[in-house]
């Protein structure tokens, strides 16, 4: 088997392929781990880790903490060395890539540093510095990922105008960072740099940030952003950006301008599917350019599978990895369950975080699903009070009558950790009573999950939404 692309979809597939006895070659052009490790997930979450510490420091006075023999509050005494932060990010990303490479080599995967393209459905042409090599293949997995979308009127230069892959070269904090795009990527970077002490303006084409997330959760993040001092421009669309002297000017659709020192463009991603022989091999593409796949990662070409952001299924590293594993299990005849997006948990790493799983409240309000919803604010949770957490909530969604948990939302610090009990409940069709009867630690934020489940006990099918 030959895998094109060494991100989570590719390297996890390679490990499964070797585990099941396959002869695996992986072709990767930049470094094992792909964008997820080198420029996207690992770097951005490392940046956010530094921002989280600064967020805690700014709440220190509420907890009674101060510097001894200092007239300055703790939040003013701690400064951010952005150059050091960014160097740590780059070093950590490379170390993670090296660890994955070493694991693949130890498992017997052949690694080729280069690019790959299909030659029919049984061959891959690998192009390296030494030339081209033809790789015969019984099974091919395409895990080519995606790259940042760029506007013709806002070409990133890596100095003042950035994509999210370029911003880690900054040595000093921007005086004023304009973030264009209020989806997950834009919101995460805006949240992180605001916490690190940078003046941030967020340009959003929607009526609030994070339009694809739970509406209640997005409202919380919008309020937190604005209370932190961030300028959020809603219902405005950026049509261009350019450097003007030592400034960057972002032009809006109504002709207005936003002026800052730097600009981060977070306006989506484009799949890496051009020029790799897909059409010639009979691999069907969607109008968006993504590769069409079924729930076991098969493309329209026999023996050719695809995984990750190039498929447009769900732009998450965890989903890419599962798609890659499923492709190997299916192609090699092992036991396999088709991908079930209803059980996927996802997270937005703002402060606070947003974690979700399963059915959404939007599905309920649209009439797509009938369900009960219980939402509890964190301010009633004793652990949240101890930690001076003023924002956040937990939301548990279940079917009427049976009480089977079908979804949930957590807005809190470390929501990415707190969502796991709800993910287990959704995956294994547990009821709210089973969730409520499981012990939680007192005091703990997870106690609110059990409390929300308890409050759903005994509600009738006519009570569609309960707060």
C-alpha distance (Angstrom), angle and dihedral (degrees) to the residues before:
residue distance angle dihedral
X1 . . .
X2 3.79 . .
X3 3.80 123.5 .
X4 3.80 122.1 -162.8
X5 3.80 109.3 -155.4
X6 3.78 130.4 32.5
X7 3.80 101.9 -141.6
X8 3.83 123.2 113.2
X9 3.80 92.6 -68.5
X10 3.80 91.8 50.4
X11 3.79 104.1 39.9
X12 3.82 95.0 42.0
X13 3.81 89.0 50.2
X14 3.80 89.9 49.6
X15 3.80 91.3 54.5
X16 3.81 92.3 49.9
X17 3.80 90.9 45.7
X18 3.79 90.8 55.3
X19 3.80 92.0 43.4
X20 3.80 89.1 57.2
X21 3.79 93.7 47.4
X22 3.78 101.5 -97.6
X23 3.80 126.2 148.5
X24 3.82 100.1 -122.1
X25 3.80 130.6 -165.1
X26 3.80 119.1 -179.4
X27 3.81 121.7 -162.7
X28 3.82 115.9 -159.7
X29 3.78 127.3 165.5
X30 3.83 103.9 -161.6
X31 3.78 109.8 24.6
X32 3.78 138.5 -55.2
X33 3.79 111.7 -73.9
X34 3.78 91.7 43.8
X35 3.79 122.2 -147.9
X36 3.80 92.6 -30.2
X37 3.80 91.6 65.0
X38 3.80 103.4 27.0
X39 3.81 105.9 38.2
X40 3.81 112.6 0.4
X41 3.79 129.0 32.0
X42 3.80 103.4 16.5
X43 3.84 95.6 42.9
X44 3.81 95.7 44.0
X45 3.81 94.0 47.4
X46 3.80 90.4 47.1
X47 3.80 88.3 54.2
X48 3.80 89.2 48.3
X49 3.81 90.3 51.6
X50 3.83 88.9 61.6
X51 3.80 90.0 45.7
X52 3.81 91.0 52.3
X53 3.81 90.8 57.8
X54 3.80 90.9 51.8
X55 3.81 89.8 49.4
X56 3.82 89.9 55.1
X57 3.79 91.5 46.8
X58 3.79 90.8 54.2
X59 3.82 89.0 55.9
X60 3.81 92.7 48.7
X61 3.81 95.3 101.6
X62 3.81 90.7 56.0
X63 3.80 87.6 58.9
X64 3.81 93.2 48.3
X65 3.81 96.5 -103.8
X66 3.79 123.1 140.7
X67 3.81 141.0 152.3
X68 3.78 114.8 -90.8
X69 3.81 115.9 -117.2
X70 3.78 92.4 3.6
X71 3.77 130.5 117.1
X72 3.79 90.5 -158.6
X73 3.81 120.7 87.0
X74 3.78 115.7 -117.2
X75 3.81 92.8 -109.9
X76 3.82 90.0 61.4
X77 3.80 94.9 44.3
X78 3.80 95.6 58.5
X79 3.81 114.8 73.7
X80 3.79 131.4 -174.7
X81 3.79 121.4 -119.0
X82 3.80 96.0 -158.9
X83 3.80 93.3 -174.8
X84 3.80 90.5 58.2
X85 3.80 91.1 44.8
X86 3.80 91.3 52.3
X87 3.80 93.7 45.2
X88 3.80 89.0 52.8
X89 3.80 89.1 50.0
X90 3.80 93.0 52.7
X91 3.80 93.0 45.0
X92 3.80 93.3 48.2
X93 3.81 92.0 48.7
X94 3.80 91.4 51.2
X95 3.81 91.3 46.9
X96 3.81 90.5 52.0
X97 3.80 90.2 49.4
X98 3.79 90.6 49.8
X99 3.81 91.6 50.3
X100 3.81 91.2 53.0
X101 3.81 91.6 46.8
X102 3.79 91.4 51.6
X103 3.80 91.3 49.6
X104 3.82 92.1 50.5
X105 3.80 92.5 48.8
X106 3.81 91.1 47.2
X107 3.80 89.3 53.4
X108 3.80 91.7 51.8
X109 3.80 101.2 -104.3
X110 3.79 114.5 151.3
X111 3.81 110.8 -131.6
X112 3.79 122.9 -155.1
X113 3.80 119.8 -168.9
X114 3.78 103.3 -143.5
X115 3.79 145.6 62.1
X116 3.78 128.0 -65.0
X117 3.78 135.4 -150.4
X118 3.78 133.3 178.6
X119 3.78 122.7 -103.4
X120 3.78 98.7 -169.1
X121 3.79 116.6 -50.9
X122 3.80 99.2 -60.0
X123 3.80 103.5 49.6
X124 3.79 138.7 54.4
X125 3.80 122.2 -161.6
X126 3.81 110.2 -145.4
X127 3.79 115.9 -160.1
X128 3.80 115.8 -157.6
X129 3.79 137.4 159.9
X130 3.80 87.5 -88.5
X131 3.80 93.1 54.7
X132 3.79 134.6 -100.3
X133 3.79 128.7 -26.7
X134 3.79 126.4 -170.0
X135 3.79 113.3 -137.8
X136 3.83 116.0 -163.3
X137 3.80 111.4 -143.9
X138 3.77 137.9 -170.4
X139 3.80 89.2 -173.4
X140 3.81 128.3 25.3
X141 3.80 125.7 -166.5
X142 3.80 119.8 -165.3
X143 3.80 111.2 -153.6
X144 3.79 99.8 155.7
X145 3.81 98.1 143.2
X146 3.79 125.9 -158.1
X147 3.79 140.4 -83.6
X148 3.82 133.6 -138.7
X149 3.77 115.9 -77.7
X150 3.80 113.3 -120.3
X151 3.78 129.0 -159.1
X152 3.79 117.3 -132.3
X153 3.81 86.7 -132.8
X154 3.82 94.2 49.9
X155 3.78 110.4 43.8
X156 3.82 111.2 177.8
X157 3.81 114.4 -124.9
X158 3.82 99.2 -175.6
X159 3.83 91.1 -122.1
X160 3.79 107.9 70.8
X161 3.78 102.1 -9.7
X162 3.81 116.6 53.5
X163 3.76 146.6 179.1
X164 3.79 115.6 -147.5
X165 3.81 90.0 -97.0
X166 3.82 93.2 60.0
X167 3.78 105.9 42.6
X168 3.81 95.3 83.7
X169 3.81 90.3 75.8
X170 3.82 91.5 72.4
X171 3.80 112.5 114.6
X172 3.80 97.6 -171.5
X173 3.81 131.7 37.2
X174 3.80 114.9 -95.3
X175 3.79 114.1 -109.9
X176 3.78 89.8 -136.9
X177 3.80 122.7 4.0
X178 3.79 118.8 -161.3
X179 3.81 112.5 -157.9
X180 3.80 114.3 -161.5
X181 3.79 111.6 -158.0
X182 3.81 128.4 40.5
X183 3.78 99.7 -150.0
X184 3.79 121.7 110.8
X185 3.82 96.1 -68.6
X186 3.79 95.5 45.0
X187 3.81 93.9 44.9
X188 3.81 93.1 48.4
X189 3.80 94.0 51.1
X190 3.80 92.5 43.3
X191 3.81 90.3 51.0
X192 3.81 93.4 47.0
X193 3.80 98.0 47.8
X194 3.80 92.3 43.5
X195 3.83 88.6 54.7
X196 3.82 89.6 48.7
X197 3.80 89.6 58.8
X198 3.80 100.5 -98.6
X199 3.80 120.1 138.5
X200 3.82 104.7 -117.2
X201 3.79 133.8 -167.1
X202 3.79 115.2 -170.4
X203 3.81 117.6 -157.2
X204 3.81 112.1 -154.6
X205 3.78 126.6 -179.1
X206 3.83 90.4 -158.9
X207 3.79 132.6 69.7
X208 3.82 90.9 -101.3
X209 3.78 139.7 5.9
X210 3.83 123.0 -81.3
X211 3.83 97.0 24.8
X212 3.81 92.9 -178.0
X213 3.80 94.8 56.1
X214 3.80 134.0 82.9
X215 3.80 105.5 -63.3
X216 3.82 94.9 -131.5
X217 3.81 90.1 49.6
X218 3.80 92.7 48.8
X219 3.81 89.9 51.3
X220 3.81 90.3 54.7
X221 3.81 92.2 50.8
X222 3.80 91.6 46.8
X223 3.82 90.0 53.3
X224 3.81 92.9 46.0
X225 3.80 91.2 49.9
X226 3.78 93.5 50.8
X227 3.83 94.3 44.1
X228 3.81 89.8 51.2
X229 3.81 89.8 59.6
X230 3.79 98.5 -101.1
X231 3.79 116.3 143.7
X232 3.81 109.2 -130.3
X233 3.80 116.5 -168.6
X234 3.80 108.5 -162.7
X235 3.80 128.4 -166.5
X236 3.79 93.1 18.0
X237 3.79 125.9 117.8
X238 3.78 124.2 -149.0
X239 3.81 112.5 -137.2
X240 3.78 100.0 176.2
X241 3.78 147.8 -3.0
X242 3.79 132.3 -160.2
X243 3.78 141.1 165.9
X244 3.78 116.5 -103.6
X245 3.78 110.5 -174.9
X246 3.80 107.3 -57.5
X247 3.79 92.5 -16.3
X248 3.78 138.9 74.9
X249 3.78 118.7 -134.4
X250 3.80 119.1 -156.7
X251 3.79 113.5 -161.0
X252 3.80 118.6 -148.1
X253 3.80 127.5 -149.2
X254 3.81 91.6 -107.8
X255 3.81 91.2 55.8
X256 3.79 96.3 -102.9
X257 3.80 120.6 131.5
X258 3.79 133.1 -139.5
X259 3.80 114.3 -156.3
X260 3.81 124.3 -157.9
X261 3.78 141.5 144.0
X262 3.82 95.8 -107.6
X263 3.80 138.2 10.1
X264 3.79 132.2 -150.0
X265 3.80 115.5 -158.8
X266 3.81 111.9 -150.2
X267 3.80 101.3 166.8
X268 3.78 101.9 137.3
X269 3.78 138.7 -79.1
X270 3.81 136.9 -86.0
X271 3.83 122.1 -142.1
X272 3.80 117.6 -113.9
X273 3.79 95.6 -124.2
X274 3.80 104.6 117.9
X275 3.79 122.9 106.1
X276 3.81 98.1 8.0
X277 3.82 98.9 106.5
X278 3.78 99.0 -102.5
X279 3.79 99.6 137.4
X280 3.80 92.5 45.2
X281 3.81 90.0 52.6
X282 3.80 92.5 49.9
X283 3.79 96.7 -107.7
X284 3.81 107.3 152.2
X285 3.79 118.5 -133.8
X286 3.78 127.9 -156.7
X287 3.84 119.1 -124.7
X288 3.81 87.7 -99.3
X289 3.81 90.6 59.2
X290 3.82 94.0 -107.7
X291 3.80 120.1 133.2
X292 3.79 113.2 -105.1
X293 3.81 111.9 -126.1
X294 3.78 137.3 169.6
X295 3.81 126.5 -131.4
X296 3.81 92.6 -80.3
X297 3.84 92.2 50.9
X298 3.83 96.3 -105.0
X299 3.79 119.0 150.1
X300 3.80 123.8 -152.9
X301 3.84 89.8 -92.0
X302 3.78 116.9 82.7
X303 3.79 113.0 -110.1
X304 3.81 93.1 10.1
X305 3.80 118.9 111.6
X306 3.81 132.3 178.0
X307 3.80 135.8 -157.3
X308 3.78 140.3 178.2
X309 3.78 135.1 16.9
X310 3.82 92.6 -17.9
X311 3.83 86.9 69.9
X312 3.81 97.3 50.9
X313 3.81 91.0 -140.7
X314 3.80 97.4 127.3
X315 3.81 120.9 -27.0
X316 3.79 96.4 -130.6
X317 3.80 128.7 118.8
X318 3.81 89.6 -135.6
X319 3.81 91.6 55.2
X320 3.81 92.1 46.0
X321 3.79 90.2 52.1
X322 3.80 92.3 48.7
X323 3.81 91.9 47.7
X324 3.80 89.4 52.6
X325 3.80 93.0 48.9
X326 3.80 91.7 46.6
X327 3.81 90.1 51.4
X328 3.79 91.1 55.4
X329 3.80 95.1 43.2
X330 3.80 90.6 50.0
X331 3.80 97.7 43.0
X332 3.81 92.8 48.3
X333 3.79 95.2 44.9
X334 3.79 98.5 -111.2
X335 3.80 124.5 143.8
X336 3.80 108.7 -76.8
X337 3.80 138.8 173.7
X338 3.82 116.2 -152.2
X339 3.80 117.1 -110.7
X340 3.82 110.9 -83.7
X341 3.79 111.1 -162.4
X342 3.82 90.9 -171.5
X343 3.80 88.6 74.0
X344 3.82 97.1 47.7
X345 3.79 115.3 115.4
X346 3.79 117.7 -155.5
X347 3.77 136.2 -176.6
X348 3.79 139.6 -153.8
X349 3.80 109.5 -151.1
X350 3.78 98.9 -145.7
X351 3.82 121.3 125.4
X352 2.98 103.4 -71.0
X353 3.79 99.5 26.3
X354 3.81 125.1 -130.0
X355 3.80 118.1 -140.9
X356 3.80 124.0 -178.7
X357 3.78 139.5 177.1
X358 3.78 135.8 178.2
X359 3.80 127.1 -15.3
X360 3.79 116.5 16.0
X361 3.77 130.2 -141.9
X362 3.79 87.7 -115.6
X363 3.82 87.8 62.9
X364 3.80 88.7 54.5
X365 3.79 96.8 45.6
X366 3.81 91.1 49.0
X367 3.81 90.4 54.7
X368 3.80 93.0 -114.8
X369 3.81 91.6 119.7
X370 3.82 133.2 20.5
X371 3.76 110.3 -141.0
X372 3.78 147.7 139.0
X373 3.80 120.3 -110.3
X374 3.79 128.0 -160.9
X375 3.81 118.3 -171.5
X376 3.80 121.1 -173.1
X377 3.82 122.4 -175.1
X378 3.80 115.5 -131.3
X379 3.79 91.3 -130.2
X380 3.82 87.7 81.0
X381 3.81 91.7 54.9
X382 3.85 114.5 98.3
X383 3.82 94.3 -144.3
X384 3.79 90.3 51.1
X385 3.80 89.4 52.8
X386 3.82 90.5 50.9
X387 3.79 90.2 51.6
X388 3.83 93.4 45.1
X389 3.80 92.4 -120.0
X390 3.77 108.3 167.2
X391 3.78 100.1 175.1
X392 3.77 137.2 52.7
X393 3.78 145.1 59.3
X394 3.78 144.8 -155.5
X395 3.79 122.8 -124.2
X396 3.80 125.0 -166.5
X397 3.81 120.7 -167.6
X398 3.80 122.8 -163.8
X399 3.78 141.0 167.1
X400 3.82 116.9 -98.1
X401 3.80 118.0 -108.2
X402 3.83 96.5 8.5
X403 3.80 95.6 48.2
X404 3.82 92.2 -145.1
X405 3.81 110.2 164.9
X406 3.81 109.9 -119.0
X407 3.79 103.1 165.7
X408 3.75 149.0 -5.2
X409 3.79 147.1 -173.6
X410 3.81 130.1 -150.3
X411 3.80 123.0 -169.9
X412 3.79 108.4 -174.3
X413 3.78 143.8 96.4
X414 3.81 106.1 -66.3
X415 3.79 91.9 14.5
X416 3.81 85.1 150.7
X417 3.81 87.3 69.0
X418 3.81 96.8 39.1
X419 3.82 94.7 54.8
X420 3.80 93.2 67.2
X421 3.85 96.8 85.0
X422 3.80 89.3 52.6
X423 3.81 90.8 46.7
X424 3.80 89.7 54.2
X425 3.80 90.6 47.3
X426 3.82 92.4 51.2
X427 3.81 93.8 44.0
X428 3.81 94.3 49.9
X429 3.83 97.8 34.0
X430 3.78 95.0 -119.0
X431 3.80 119.1 176.4
X432 3.78 126.5 -121.9
X433 3.80 88.0 -110.1
X434 3.80 91.4 56.0
X435 3.80 90.0 47.9
X436 3.80 91.9 47.7
X437 3.79 94.0 47.4
X438 3.81 92.8 56.6
X439 3.80 112.5 97.6
X440 3.79 119.5 -109.3
X441 3.78 126.1 -168.5
X442 3.80 117.1 -102.0
X443 2.93 116.4 -105.9
X444 3.80 102.8 23.6
X445 3.78 139.2 124.8
X446 3.80 88.2 -123.6
X447 3.79 87.3 64.7
X448 3.80 87.3 76.6
X449 3.81 89.7 62.0
X450 3.80 90.9 57.6
X451 3.81 91.0 43.3
X452 3.81 92.1 52.8
X453 3.80 89.4 49.4
X454 3.81 91.0 50.1
X455 3.79 91.4 52.6
X456 3.81 90.1 54.8
X457 3.83 91.9 58.2
X458 3.79 113.8 116.7
X459 3.79 99.3 5.0
X460 3.80 115.1 146.8
X461 3.78 126.7 -123.6
X462 3.82 90.3 -105.9
X463 3.81 92.3 66.7
X464 3.76 98.1 80.2
X465 3.80 99.1 169.2
X466 3.78 124.9 21.1
X467 3.81 127.0 -179.6
